[in-house]
Amino acid sequence: MARLEAVATEQTALDDADPARWDSVLARVAVFLPDAETFAGRAHRELSDDATGIQISLSPGELSLTVPYWYSGPDAQRLIAVLRSMVLAIEDETGLTAYDP
């Protein structure tokens, strides 16, 4: 476990295919988060949307989507509908399968 944790915390660069994969994900989610801001670094990409609180991150070996938990009622239902559509678009674009522990 210690070895795995050490590897996970190393700042490694994204592989050669990751920037193109990220650009394709951004193109697919732009319809859902048109005002989101992006950050690009050597080992990380991130999209953050202040209006919804949604963040999508790409780091070596991982693509993650996070969403705040403060929504309730009809607002939560609308957000879940958007998230489901986004996840389907990301899965379609990347070939990955979403997993929520």
Buried (B, 14 or more C-beta within 10 A) or exposed (E): EEEEEEEEEEEEEBEEEBEEBBEEBBEBBEEBBEEBEEEEEEEBBBBBBEEBBBBBBBBBEEBEBEBEEEBEEEEEEEBEEBBEBBBEBBEEBBEBEBEEE
